[in-house]
């Protein structure tokens, strides 16, 4: 007769063996570093790749680090990391300035950055959430709207949304904060709004304290659709010299995005693990938005890169005459089958 204690010991032994096997495989695999610009739900697929050992299954030992905002792109440029999850606007700005980077995959097809305003401010201003974006964006003028970094994707989205109402970059105060600091400043009313991603947006919607100025789930501002985001960014000379590694990154990316779009339960479990302080309602809203935005398979659309360039111009990050004429040098889809 098998006792409960014996069964428990067997399960623990099996789990230990699996961890040991994974560790041994990782030890024999090429080691690469992947930099993320922040901690948010948009990167759930990559969290799954780490926690479900999908990178190890591809024969890679991937170390994930966070470098806030546009710093991830700079880290690829200076060679500190081989891979980063960047944004289209940062990619095209770098290329204009002579830094030849490439996108070898695009995880999502919307910015996944919302612009939010506090509900008390919206009510005082008689804000109409159903008005056209150009009308809604007027509430941003003269406001203190937090972003995660100057030149980051949240910054680009905020400034391009403001541009819909003819509001210039100098007409908005943009303190930079990490997401936990943004949420703390929101609670104390030290800021009037923020431009950020999930689950922070969904939490203030769920608790009734925030109102959307722009809705990333709808792709706003829609004149920049399609737009590539969560792009796997590398130096243009990296993959030709490390084709096997780039192919393994491709395969891992495809596998983890597939889980998000096909397996809600597993994805929600991962979200709860990574964001334990956020309630299930907020995370459920975040999952629905993410599933609708995932780019599967994660091929890079040249038009989606061009639209990132157009957003740069709208945000005031580039001059109109700096817009690129050809986006093919910024893309390598040969690693996405």
C-alpha positions as CSV (number, residue, x, y, z in Angstrom):
1,X,0.0,0.0,0.0
2,X,1.4,3.4,-1.0
3,X,1.1,5.9,1.8
4,X,0.4,9.6,1.3
5,X,3.9,10.3,2.7
6,X,5.5,8.0,0.2
7,X,3.5,9.6,-2.7
8,X,4.4,13.1,-1.6
9,X,8.1,12.1,-1.5
10,X,7.9,10.6,-5.0
11,X,6.3,13.8,-6.3
12,X,8.9,16.0,-4.7
13,X,11.7,13.7,-6.0
14,X,10.2,14.0,-9.5
15,X,10.0,17.7,-9.3
16,X,13.5,17.9,-8.0
17,X,14.7,15.7,-10.9
18,X,13.0,17.9,-13.4
19,X,14.5,21.1,-12.0
20,X,17.9,19.4,-11.9
21,X,17.5,18.3,-15.5
22,X,16.5,21.8,-16.6
23,X,19.5,23.3,-14.7
24,X,21.9,20.8,-16.3
25,X,20.5,21.6,-19.8
26,X,20.8,25.3,-19.1
27,X,24.4,24.9,-18.0
28,X,25.2,23.4,-21.5
29,X,23.2,26.1,-23.4
30,X,24.4,29.4,-24.9
31,X,23.9,32.2,-22.4
32,X,22.2,35.4,-23.7
33,X,20.6,38.4,-21.9
34,X,17.3,39.8,-22.8
35,X,16.4,43.3,-21.6
36,X,12.9,44.5,-20.9
37,X,12.0,48.2,-20.6
38,X,9.6,47.7,-17.6
39,X,7.5,45.2,-15.7
40,X,4.1,44.9,-17.2
41,X,1.5,42.5,-18.5
42,X,2.4,43.0,-22.1
43,X,5.5,40.9,-21.4
44,X,3.6,37.9,-20.0
45,X,4.6,35.7,-23.0
46,X,8.2,36.3,-22.0
47,X,7.5,35.6,-18.4
48,X,6.0,32.3,-19.5
49,X,9.0,31.5,-21.5
50,X,11.1,31.9,-18.4
51,X,8.9,30.1,-15.9
52,X,7.9,27.2,-18.2
53,X,11.5,26.7,-19.3
54,X,10.6,27.4,-22.9
55,X,14.0,29.0,-23.6
56,X,15.7,25.9,-22.1
57,X,13.7,23.7,-24.4
58,X,15.1,25.6,-27.3
59,X,18.6,25.1,-26.0
60,X,19.1,28.7,-24.6
61,X,20.0,30.0,-21.2
62,X,18.2,33.4,-21.2
63,X,18.8,35.9,-18.4
64,X,16.0,38.5,-18.3
65,X,16.8,42.0,-16.9
66,X,14.9,45.3,-16.7
67,X,16.4,48.5,-18.1
68,X,13.8,51.3,-17.8
69,X,12.4,53.0,-20.9
70,X,14.5,53.8,-23.9
71,X,17.5,52.5,-22.0
72,X,16.9,49.0,-23.4
73,X,17.6,50.3,-26.9
74,X,20.8,52.1,-25.8
75,X,21.9,48.8,-24.2
76,X,21.7,47.0,-27.5
77,X,23.5,49.9,-29.3
78,X,26.4,49.9,-26.9
79,X,26.6,46.1,-26.8
80,X,25.6,45.6,-23.2
81,X,22.9,43.1,-24.2
82,X,22.3,41.2,-27.5
83,X,18.5,41.3,-27.3
84,X,16.0,43.8,-26.0
85,X,12.3,44.2,-26.2
86,X,12.0,47.7,-27.6
87,X,9.5,49.8,-29.5
88,X,9.2,50.9,-33.1
89,X,9.6,54.6,-32.3
90,X,13.0,53.9,-30.6
91,X,14.1,51.6,-33.4
92,X,13.5,54.2,-36.1
93,X,15.0,57.1,-34.1
94,X,18.2,55.0,-33.6
95,X,18.4,54.3,-37.3
96,X,18.0,58.0,-38.2
97,X,21.0,58.7,-35.9
98,X,23.2,56.1,-37.5
99,X,22.6,53.2,-35.1
100,X,21.8,50.2,-37.3
101,X,19.4,48.0,-35.3
102,X,16.9,45.5,-36.6
103,X,13.6,44.0,-35.4
104,X,13.6,40.2,-35.7
105,X,10.1,39.8,-34.2
106,X,7.1,41.8,-33.0
107,X,5.2,40.5,-30.0
108,X,2.2,42.8,-30.2
109,X,0.5,44.9,-32.9
110,X,-0.6,47.9,-30.8
111,X,1.3,50.1,-28.4
112,X,-0.5,48.7,-25.3
113,X,0.0,52.1,-23.6
114,X,-3.0,53.9,-22.3
115,X,-3.3,57.6,-21.3
116,X,-5.3,57.9,-18.1
117,X,-6.7,60.8,-16.1
118,X,-8.0,60.8,-12.5
119,X,-11.7,60.4,-12.3
120,X,-12.2,63.5,-10.0
121,X,-10.4,65.7,-12.6
122,X,-12.4,64.2,-15.4
123,X,-15.6,64.9,-13.6
124,X,-14.6,68.5,-12.7
125,X,-13.8,69.1,-16.4
126,X,-17.1,67.5,-17.6
127,X,-14.9,65.1,-19.6
128,X,-16.8,63.0,-22.2
129,X,-15.2,59.6,-22.6
130,X,-17.3,59.0,-25.7
131,X,-16.1,62.1,-27.6
132,X,-13.6,61.8,-30.4
133,X,-10.0,61.5,-29.3
134,X,-9.1,65.0,-30.5
135,X,-11.7,66.3,-28.0
136,X,-10.8,63.9,-25.2
137,X,-7.1,64.8,-25.5
138,X,-7.8,68.5,-24.6
139,X,-8.0,67.6,-21.0
140,X,-4.2,66.9,-21.0
141,X,-3.2,70.5,-21.5
142,X,-1.4,71.9,-18.4
143,X,-1.7,68.6,-16.6
144,X,0.9,66.6,-14.6
145,X,1.0,63.2,-16.4
146,X,3.6,60.6,-15.3
147,X,5.6,58.5,-17.7
148,X,8.2,55.9,-17.2
149,X,11.0,57.7,-19.1
150,X,11.8,60.5,-21.5
151,X,11.7,59.1,-25.0
152,X,10.0,55.9,-23.9
153,X,7.0,54.4,-25.6
154,X,4.6,55.8,-23.0
155,X,6.1,59.2,-23.6
156,X,5.6,58.9,-27.4
157,X,2.0,57.7,-26.9
158,X,1.2,60.6,-24.5
159,X,2.7,63.2,-26.8
160,X,1.1,61.8,-29.9
161,X,-2.3,61.7,-28.2
162,X,-1.9,65.3,-27.0
163,X,-1.0,66.2,-30.6
164,X,-4.5,65.1,-31.7
165,X,-5.8,68.1,-29.8
166,X,-3.0,70.4,-31.0
167,X,-1.2,70.3,-27.6
168,X,2.5,70.6,-27.8
169,X,5.1,68.7,-25.6
170,X,5.8,71.8,-23.6
171,X,2.1,72.1,-22.5
172,X,2.2,68.9,-20.4
173,X,4.4,68.3,-17.3
174,X,5.8,64.8,-17.5
175,X,7.6,63.5,-14.3
176,X,9.3,60.2,-14.8
177,X,8.6,57.3,-12.4
178,X,8.7,53.6,-12.3
179,X,5.2,51.9,-12.4
180,X,5.0,51.3,-8.6
181,X,5.9,55.0,-8.0
182,X,3.3,56.0,-10.5
183,X,0.6,54.1,-8.6
184,X,1.7,55.5,-5.3
185,X,1.6,59.1,-6.7
186,X,-1.8,58.4,-8.2
187,X,-3.2,57.4,-4.8
188,X,-1.8,60.5,-3.1
189,X,-3.0,62.7,-6.1
190,X,0.6,63.9,-6.7
191,X,-0.1,63.3,-10.4
192,X,-3.2,64.0,-12.5
193,X,-2.7,61.2,-14.9
194,X,-0.3,58.7,-16.4
195,X,0.7,57.0,-19.6
196,X,1.5,53.4,-19.0
197,X,0.7,49.8,-19.7
198,X,-1.1,46.9,-18.0
199,X,-2.1,45.9,-15.3
200,X,-1.8,49.5,-13.9
201,X,-4.4,50.9,-16.2
202,X,-6.9,48.1,-15.6
203,X,-6.5,48.5,-11.8
204,X,-7.5,52.1,-11.8
205,X,-10.4,51.3,-14.1
206,X,-11.5,48.4,-11.9
207,X,-11.3,50.5,-8.7
208,X,-13.1,53.4,-10.4
209,X,-10.4,56.0,-9.8
210,X,-9.3,56.4,-13.4
211,X,-10.8,57.3,-16.8
212,X,-9.3,56.6,-20.2
213,X,-8.2,59.5,-22.3
214,X,-6.9,57.1,-25.0
215,X,-7.7,53.4,-25.2
216,X,-4.8,51.1,-26.4
217,X,-7.2,48.2,-26.7
218,X,-8.8,50.1,-29.6
219,X,-5.4,51.0,-31.0
220,X,-5.7,54.7,-30.2
221,X,-4.4,56.9,-31.6
222,X,-5.7,54.8,-34.5
223,X,-4.0,56.8,-37.3
224,X,-0.8,55.0,-36.4
225,X,-2.2,51.5,-36.9
226,X,-0.8,49.0,-37.4
227,X,2.1,49.6,-35.2
228,X,4.7,47.1,-34.0
229,X,5.5,46.9,-30.3
230,X,7.3,44.5,-28.0
231,X,9.8,44.1,-30.8
232,X,12.8,41.9,-30.4
233,X,15.6,44.3,-31.1
234,X,19.2,43.4,-32.1
235,X,22.2,45.1,-33.7
236,X,22.0,44.5,-37.5
237,X,25.3,42.6,-37.4
238,X,24.3,40.3,-34.6
239,X,22.1,37.6,-36.1
240,X,24.2,37.0,-39.3
241,X,27.0,36.1,-36.8
242,X,24.7,34.2,-34.4
243,X,22.1,32.7,-36.7
244,X,21.5,29.6,-34.4
245,X,20.9,31.7,-31.3
246,X,18.5,34.0,-33.2
247,X,16.6,31.0,-34.6
248,X,16.2,29.7,-31.0
249,X,15.0,33.0,-29.8
250,X,12.4,33.0,-32.7
251,X,11.2,29.5,-31.7
252,X,10.9,30.4,-28.1
253,X,9.0,33.6,-28.9
254,X,6.5,31.7,-31.1
255,X,6.0,29.1,-28.4
256,X,5.3,31.6,-25.6
257,X,3.0,33.8,-27.6
258,X,1.0,30.8,-28.7
259,X,0.3,30.0,-25.0
260,X,-1.1,33.5,-24.5
261,X,-3.5,33.4,-27.4
262,X,-4.6,29.8,-26.8
263,X,-4.4,29.1,-23.1
264,X,-6.2,31.6,-20.8
265,X,-5.8,29.6,-17.7
266,X,-2.1,29.1,-17.9
267,X,-1.6,32.8,-18.9
268,X,-3.8,34.0,-16.0
269,X,-1.9,31.9,-13.6
270,X,1.3,33.5,-14.7
271,X,-0.2,37.0,-14.4
272,X,-1.3,36.3,-10.9
273,X,2.2,35.0,-10.0
274,X,3.9,38.1,-11.5
275,X,1.4,40.7,-10.3
276,X,0.0,39.3,-7.0
277,X,-1.1,42.7,-5.7
278,X,-3.6,43.2,-8.5
279,X,-7.1,41.8,-8.3
280,X,-8.5,39.1,-10.7
281,X,-10.9,41.5,-12.4
282,X,-8.0,43.8,-13.4
283,X,-5.9,41.0,-14.6
284,X,-8.8,39.5,-16.5
285,X,-9.3,42.8,-18.3
286,X,-5.6,42.9,-19.0
287,X,-5.6,39.4,-20.4
288,X,-8.4,40.2,-22.8
289,X,-6.6,43.3,-24.1
290,X,-3.3,41.4,-24.4
291,X,-4.9,38.4,-26.3
292,X,-6.4,40.9,-28.8
293,X,-3.1,42.6,-29.4
294,X,-0.7,39.7,-29.6
295,X,1.0,39.4,-33.0
296,X,1.0,35.7,-33.8
297,X,3.1,34.6,-35.6
298,X,5.4,37.5,-34.6
299,X,6.4,38.7,-38.1
300,X,7.4,42.3,-38.5
301,X,5.2,44.4,-40.8
302,X,7.1,47.2,-42.6
303,X,4.0,49.4,-42.4
304,X,3.9,48.9,-38.6
305,X,7.5,50.2,-38.5
306,X,6.7,53.1,-40.7
307,X,3.8,54.0,-38.4
308,X,6.2,54.1,-35.4
309,X,8.2,56.7,-37.4
310,X,5.1,58.7,-38.0
311,X,4.4,58.6,-34.2
312,X,7.9,59.9,-33.6
313,X,7.1,62.9,-35.8
314,X,3.7,63.5,-34.1
315,X,5.4,63.3,-30.7
316,X,8.0,65.8,-31.7
317,X,10.9,63.3,-31.4
318,X,11.8,63.5,-35.1
319,X,11.4,66.2,-37.8
320,X,9.2,65.4,-40.8
321,X,12.2,65.5,-43.1
322,X,13.9,62.8,-41.0
323,X,11.3,60.2,-41.8
324,X,12.9,57.2,-43.4
325,X,12.1,56.3,-47.0
326,X,12.8,52.6,-46.8
327,X,12.1,50.4,-43.7
328,X,13.4,47.1,-45.0
329,X,16.9,47.5,-43.5
330,X,15.3,47.7,-40.1
331,X,13.6,44.3,-40.4
332,X,14.8,40.7,-40.6
333,X,11.9,38.2,-40.8
334,X,14.1,35.3,-41.8
335,X,13.9,34.0,-38.2
336,X,10.1,34.0,-38.1
337,X,8.7,31.1,-40.2
